[in-house]
Amino acid sequence: MTTGADFILNALVQEGLTHLFMVPGGLVDPFLPALARQPKLQPIVAAHEAGAAYMADGYARATGRFGVALGIGGPGLCNMATAVAAAKTDASPVLVLSGEIPTDMEGLGEFQDASQATLDDTAVMKPLTRLSATVASARCLDHWLRRALTAMWTQPQGPAHLSVTRDAMTSACAADYKPVSPYFDAFSPLSRPAALAALKLLETGPKIAFLAGAGVEHDDAAGALKTVAERWSIPVATTLRAKGVFPEDHDLSLGVFGYAGARHATAAILNDPADVLVVLGSGFNERDTMHWTLDGSAQKPLIIHVNTDMEILAAHGVAGHIAPGDCHAFLNLMQERASALDAALAAGAPQRRAWLANIKAAPRLYDIENCASPAKPLHPATAIAALRKIFPRDGVVLIDSGAHRAFAGHYWRSYMPRTYISATNLGPMGWAIPASVGVQCARPDRRVAVLTGDGCMLMHGMEVQTAARYNLPILFVVLNNSALGNVWLRAHELGELPAELTSLPDHDWAGFARSLGARGYTVTDPSALEETIRQALAAKTTALIDIKTAKNCPTPVYDFNAGAKSWSYHE
């Protein structure tokens, strides 16, 4: 007999998934024997339900498809709430499956009852997902699973949740599942009239630049962006979330614009601004617009905004022209209309190259000397530069939330899509540690590293044990400054107690890693950095490097801070 649990697992395999991230519990017991009957889906047991959901998020970001987390309802699902919210704010497609008691026991006081008669798990998840629903019967599974995946994939993408009752898990399910994802793989919507009008606006002036956002990654448009940029010598900046969608060692790269951004991107968009800025798949949030100075700049460029998310297109009214649609479809249209565009774009290319050369004559980064600092404790930039020097070009790095996010955003160079992964909107601390497990499961052919901090390790460091248990060759790099770094940088100026509240005792994270079954290394001298990183990578197993770093290192967010000073909530 094919049960409801079998049906769900078989459907996930048909959708192309290879891993399921979970924490077992009584309310999902029927899935355990079903997993034994489905050898094509490997279960990964996390230390905590939040970790399972973060792993599913990492899997989704690494593959461009979706990830799945499974846990009990009630406490298990509530443990996933922050992870689900982070996935929603970054438009990451994650399917959350939670188990629930039998329908005829709802509201009678059964242990961990979180059904609609009590806590109502679906109501808890509704604000955090694109869809949250209860599946009360196996006869409804096909309908609700397809509807959840459709809601998850529809723009704007985001998580979906199904609360699956024991009735639905254990009863027979004879439905013939047909995969949903192929419908979306072939769907690239574009308002052609609006896009054609946008292309006409490229004749406004020779100084044209792209600002690439996460939509370029979501729409698999990085290759098309590179082709178009190279054809007409159009420079490209990215948001921090989209770092890597355009190779940062390319002659046309301006680097990141916004928080922890590069000086070249700031110059091309604000200081010596483009005549036309084509914003591809990005919103206009605080960090991606330098505190909204893009809107308030006296010499702001004409902005063409391409996005599939109509809420984002309508939210700010910043753009001079909007083109609702897929980034890939828009860039394909540019190539399709190449002969018509050549007159203006080819003619303006020499001026554009001269403008770019003038911008790039100035330094790209701030405080570059910190990348080779001999200081002890180590400067964070020194650690990041050493890892970048040794780490494979196509390796995937995950960046956690903290001061290390600013240092990594500024000093790390990324060369291809989905190799620089971070939760950049909600940005929960510790996200990268479990998310890396999902990434490594999705990309067993790539080296995976995590840049995190000691504060983040306190929150989700236990998931290092999950990586070690499955022998995943992830390298965890802990920038250990005995503080909640970014918060301490602000708080210590406010007095003795604020400084104390944001400081942490030093901890032996290498010893902690060894206790969990991983390799552990400690670095206190910058001269030992490169050799230690090589040893850790050569081990080809789970490894952690505890790097003792200084906490009193200003983060390279000077342009962003200047934007904050020039902008007021009251104007």
N, C-alpha and C positions, 0 to 999 in steps of 0.2 A: 504494500500500500504506500502510495506517495502522500505523505502528510503535508500540512501547511508549511511546516519548517523545511521539509525537503523542497517544496515548491519555491520558497524564497531563495534558498541556497542555489538551486539549479538556475533560477532566473539571474542571479548575480553572476554566475559563470557565463551564461549566455550574453550578458552585458560586457563581458571581457575582463572581469575582476579576477585577481589571483590571490588576494589576501582579505581576511576579515579580522577586524580588531575588536577585542571583546574582554569583558570580565564575567566569568561564569557566576551564576546565582540561581536560586530556586525557581525564580519566575521565568528563566530561559532554559531550564533543564531539557526540554524537548529538542533544543537545537544541538545538544551534545552528541547524541547518537546519529542525528541527521548529518552532522559534520563528518562523522566516520563513513557515512555513505556517499559523501561528495569529495573525492580525493583531489579534485582540481582547484579547491579553495582552501588555502592554508590558514588556519586560525592562529592569531597572535594574541596571547593573553597578556594584557597590560597589568601594571601594579595597581592602577586606579582607573575608574571610569573616565575621568577627565583625560588621562593619558591615552586611553583607547580612542576617544574622539579627536584628540590632537593628532594621533597617528593616522587616523582616517583623513584628516585635513591635509597632513603632509603627503600622503599617498595621492590625494586628488591633485595637489599642486604640482607634484612631480610628473604625473602622467598626463594631465590635461583631461582626465576623465572624471571619475568620482570615487570617493572612498566610503566605506561602511563601518559603523561602530555599533556593537551589540552589547546591551547590558540590561539589568533588571529595571523595572519602573520604580517610581518613588525615589529612594535615596540614590540609586544608581543613575537615574536620569537627571536628578538634580545636580549630581556631581559633574555631569557633562555640560551644564548650562553655559558656563563661561566659554568653553571650547566651541559650542554651537554658535554663541554670539560672535566670537571672533571669526568663525567661518562666514557668518552672514555679512559682517561688515567688510570682509575682503572678497565677497562674491565667490566663495569656494564651495563647490557642490559636494556636500556630505550627506549621506543617508543615515539617520539614526534609527535603530530598531530597539524598542524596549519591550520587555515582557510584562504581562499583566495577568491577574488572577482570572479564574473562570467567570463568565458573565453572571451565572446564577448565584455567585457568592458576593457580588458587589454590594458594598455598604453594610455587610453583616459583621464586620470586625475581623476579617481574615488578616493574618500577618502580612504587612507591607502592601496592603490594598491602597493603590493610588489611582483607582479607576475614576470614571466620571461621577461616581456616587460619593467620592471622598475628595482627595487632593486634586484629581483631574489632571493627569500628566499631559494630556493634549492641550489643556489651557495653559499650563506652565510653559510649554514649548511654542505656543502660537506666536508670541511677539518675536521669537528668536529664529523663526524658520519661514520658509515660503509656503509650507503646508504642514499641518499637524493634525493627525486623525487617528481614531481608534478603529481597528479591524476586529470586529466581533465574531466573524464567521469565516471559515476557510473558503466558503463560496464567494466571499468578497475580496479575497486576497489579490487575484489578478487585477481587478479593477483598481483597488487602492494602491497597489505597488506601481502600476503604470501611471496612475495619476500623481503619485508622489515624485516619481522620476521626471515626469513632465514638468511639474512645478519647479523641481530642482534645476532642470536644464534651461527652462525658459528665462530669457533676459529680463531683469538681472538675475543671474544664477545665485544659488544659495542653498543652505541646508534644508532638508525635509525630514519629518519625523512620523513614524508609524508606531503606535502602541498596539502590540499584537497580543490578543487575549490567548489564554491557554486553549480555549476552544478552537481558535484559528490555527494554532500551532500543531495540535494533535489530531484534528479531524482530517479525513481524506480530502485531497484537492486534485481534481481531474482536469483543471484548466490547462490549455495549451499556450504557454507563454510566448509572446513575440517581443523581441527586444525593442526598446524605445530609443536608445542612443543613436542608431543609424539615421533616424529622421532629423536629428539635430546636427549630425556630422555633415550633412549635405545642405544645410540651411544657412545662408549668408544674406540676411535681409539688408537692403539699402534703398533709401529714397533717391531714386535716380535723378529726378528733377532738382532736388536740393543739392545732390552731389555735383551735378553738372554746373549748377550756379556757383558752387564753391570753387570748382576748377577755373572758372572764369575770373574769380577774384585773385587767383595767383598772378595775374598780370598787374596787380596793384604796385608792385615794386620788386626790385631784384633780390632784396634781402629776405629770403624765405627760410624758415626753419621748421622742423618737426619737434613736437613735444609728445613723446610716446608714453602712454600709461599702461595700466594692467590689461586694458582691452586688447592691446596688441598681442599679449601673451594668450589671453583667453581665446582670441580669434585665430591663433596660429599664423599671425601675420608678420613675424619677424623677418622671414626670408623675402617677402614682398617689399617690406620697408627698406631693407638693405638694397634691393634691386633698384627701387625708385630713387633712393637717396644718391646712389652711385651714378645713375644715369644723368641726373641733373645737378650734381654737386650740392645737394641740400643737406646742411648739417642737422644732426639729431641730438636732442637732449632727451632724457627719460626722467620719469618720477622715480622715487626711491623704490616703490613697489614694483616697478618695471625694470629695475636695474638688470642689465644683461640682455634685454631684447635687441639691443644694438651693441656690437662689440666695442668695448671701451678703449681698445687700442687702435681703433679705426681712425683714419685721418679726418673723417667727418664727425667723429664723436665729440660732443660737448660735455658729456658726463651727466650727472644727476642735477636736476633743478629742484630747489626746495630745501627741505631739512637735510643737513649734512651734505649739501650739494657742492658741485665743482664751480670754481670761479668762472670757467669758460661758459657754462650754462647761464649763470647769472648775468654775465656781460651780454650774451646774445639775446636774452629775453627782457632784461631790465635796463642795463647801462647803455649799451649801444644797440637798441632793440631792432629786431627784425621788422620788416615792413608787414610781413604776413607770418603768423604763427599757426601752424596746423596742429591742433591738439587731437591726438588719436587715442580714444579709449581711456580718457582720464576724467575724473571729476575736478572740482575746484575747491578742494578742502584746504584747511589751514596749512598743513605741511607741504602740500604739493604746489602751493601758490605763494610761498614765502609770506604767510600771514595775509593773504589776499592782496598783496601789493601788485600782483599782475593786473588786477582790476583797477587799482588806484594810480598806477603809473601815469605820469603826465605824458610820456611818449610811448604809450603802450601800443603794441602792434595790433593790426587787424587780426582777430582770432577767428579761425574756422574750427568748429568743434564737431568731431565725428564720434558718435557713441550709439550703442544700441539701447542704453538705459534712458528712457524718456524722462524719468524723474531727475536724473543728473543733468540732462540737457536743459530742462526747464528751471532748475533750482536757483541758479544764480543770475541768469541774464547777462553773463559776461561776454559771450561770444558775439562777434559781429555777424556771424552766419552759422547756422547749425545744419548739419547733414546727418539726419538720423540713419544709423546703419552700422554694419559690421566693418571693422578696420580693414580686414583683408579684402572685402568687396570694394571698398573705396580705393585702396591702393591698386587693385586690379583694374579699376576703371581708369585710373591715371595711366596705366600701361596701355590699356585699350585705346585711350585717346592721345597716345604719345605724339602722333604726327601733328595733331592740333595744338598740343601744349608746347611743342618744340620751339615754335616761333618766339614765345615769351621766355620760357625756362632756359633754353639753350643760349639765347641772347644775353640773359642775365647771369649766366654761370660765371663769367670772368669777374664780374663785380662781387658775386657771392663768394668766390674763392678768395678774393682780396680782403673782403670783410672778415671771413673766417681766419685768414692768416693773421690779420691784425689782432683779433681776439686771442688766438693761440700763441701770439708772441709773448703774452703775459703768462705767469705761472698758472697751472691748472689747479693746484692744491695749496692749502694753507699749511704752514708749519711742517714742511716736508722733512726737515732735519730730525723730527721726532721718530721717523721710520727707521733710523739707525742710531738711536740714542743709546749711550753706554750706561745710562742711569740705572741705579738699583734703589728701591724696587723698580721694575721695568715700566717703561711707558707703554700704554696699550697699543699705540701705533707701531712700536717696534715688534710686538708679538704678531700683529696682523700682517705686517710687511714680510716677516719671516715665513709665516704660513703660506702667504700668497706666492712667495718665491719657490716653495717646494711642492705645494699642492698641485695636482694635475690640472691642466688648462680646462678640461671638461668636467672636473670634479664639481660636486654640488655642496655649497656651504649654506647652512641655516643660521640666521642671525636672531638672537633673542632680544628681549626688550630691556633697555638700560643704556648706560653711557656707551657701552660697547657697540650699540646700534649706530651711534653717531660716528664713532671711529671707523667702523667697518664700512658704513655708507660712503665715507669720504676717501678712505685709503685703499679699500679692496677694489681690484679691477675684475670685472665680470665680462665674459666673452660670448656667452650664448644664452638663449632663453632657458628658464627653469633650472638655472645653476646658482642663483642667488635668491633664497627663499626666506621670507619673513612675514610675520603677521603685523602689518603696518598701520592698520586703522585702530582697532581696539587695543592691539598690542599687549596681551597678557604676559606677565613675567613667567618664564619657565616653559613657554610654548614650544621653543625649538628643540628641547631635549626629547620629549616623546615624538614630536613631529618628524624628527630625523629617522625614527624607526620606520614610519610609514614611507618616507622617501627612499630609504635603503631597500625596503621590500619591493618598492616599485621599480627601482633602478639598481639591480644587483650588479650591473656592468660598470657602475660608477663608484668612485670614492666619495664618501659623504663625511663632512665635518660640521661641527656645531661650534659657534662662537657664543659663549654664554658667560654669566657672572656668578659670583658666589650667592647673591640674593636669589637668583633664578634657581640655582641648585637646591637651595633650601626649600623651594616650592615643589619642584618636580624632579629632583635629582634621582629619586628612586627608580625612574624609568631607565637609568643606565643598566640596572639589573635586567630589565627586559631585553635590552640590546645584547647584553652578555649571554643571557640564557639561550638566545637564538643564534649566538655566534655571529652577530652582524658586525662587520668591520668599520664601525663608525668611530671617528676620532672626535672626542669631546674636548674642547679647549676652554678652560675656565680662567677668565681674567679675574683673578681673586684679589680684590683691593680692600677687603675687610670693611665694606660699606655698601649701602644701597646707592651706587655711584652717582647716577644722575640726580637723585633726590638729595644726596649729601652735598653735591656741588652747590645747590641752592641753600640747603638748610643750615650748613655750618656757618654761613654768614649771618644767620638770624640769632645766634647765641649758643651757649654751651649745651643746653638741653636739646635743642633741635639737632645739633651735631651728634650728641650721644644717641638720640633716638634713631638716627639713620646710619649709625656705625654698627659693624658686626664683629664678633670675635673671629680671629683667623682660624681656619679649619684645614685639616689635612685631607683635601679632596682626593689626592692620589691614593691615600690609605683607604678612604671610603670606597673608591672605585675597586680597589683590590678585594675589599670585603664583599663586593657584589659579583665577583668573578671576572672583572675586567683587568687589563693592565693599567698600572698607575705610575705617573712620572711627575716630578716636581722640578720647576725651573725657578731659580732665584737670580741667575746671572745671564744677561743677554748673550754672552759668548756661548752659552750652552743651548740656545734656542733651536738653531737649525738642526743640530745633530739629534736633539731629543725628538723633534718633529719627524725626522727621517726614521728613527728607531720605532716610533709609535706607528707610523704608516707601514713600515716593513713588517710589523707584527701581524698584519692582516687579520686582526681580531678587534674586539671592542677595547678601546684604549682611552684614557683620560690624562690630559696634561694640566696640572695645577700650576699656573703661572702667577707668581706673586707680583702684582702690579701696584703702581702708585694710584691713590685716589684723588690727589690734588692736581689732576691734569685737565685743563679746560678742553671741552669738546670742540671740534672744528665746525661750529655752527654760526660763524660770524655773520654771514650774509642773512641767515634766517633770523638772528637776533636783531640785526639792523632793520629787517622788515617789520619786526614786532614793534620797534621804537617808532617807526614811521607810520604805523597804522593804529587807529584807535577805535574801540567799540562804540564810542560816542559820536563819531563823525558820520 
